[in-house]
Amino acid sequence: MPDDDFSVFVRRHPMDWQTAEYRASDLSRELFWDRTSGGVGSRTSHPALFGYVMCDQMLNGEVAHSCAHGPGPHRIKVCLVKKLNKDHWSDLLQRV
């Protein structure tokens, strides 16, 4: 992606209420479709777009991650929900 300066909004599960903002450049390079969320590994109702971020690089908001299982930062699996990222959805799909 030529310009990774835009913001993306992520959750640990598509239906989670907690949402965090990251820079697109903070996302793992490869995004992928999956049906298992990050964190507790809940099953999603349909395939969703996932990637990885570092838990301490968010710009705003929060995700369901506590660092309780060991010293951070951690690489965590997050979901990119289409309705929250509609302005850059086609850019994100180019990584899949």
VENDAVEN-V632256 format. One record per backbone hydrogen bond with DSSP energy under -0.5 kcal/mol. CO is the residue of the C=O (numbers start at 1). NH is the residue of the N-H. If there is no record, write none. Layout:
CO:NH / CO:NH
This chain:
2:4 / 4:25 / 6:24 / 8:22 / 9:81 / 10:20 / 11:79 / 12:38 / 13:16 / 19:62 / 20:10 / 21:59 / 21:60 / 22:8 / 23:26 / 24:27 / 29:31 / 32:50 / 34:48 / 35:44 / 38:40 / 38:41 / 42:37 / 48:34 / 49:80 / 50:32 / 51:78 / 52:28 / 53:76 / 54:57 / 60:21 / 63:65 / 67:70 / 74:55 / 74:76 / 76:53 / 78:51 / 79:11 / 79:81 / 80:49 / 81:84 / 81:85 / 82:85 / 85:88 / 86:89 / 88:92 / 89:93 / 90:94 / 92:95 / 93:96 / 95:31
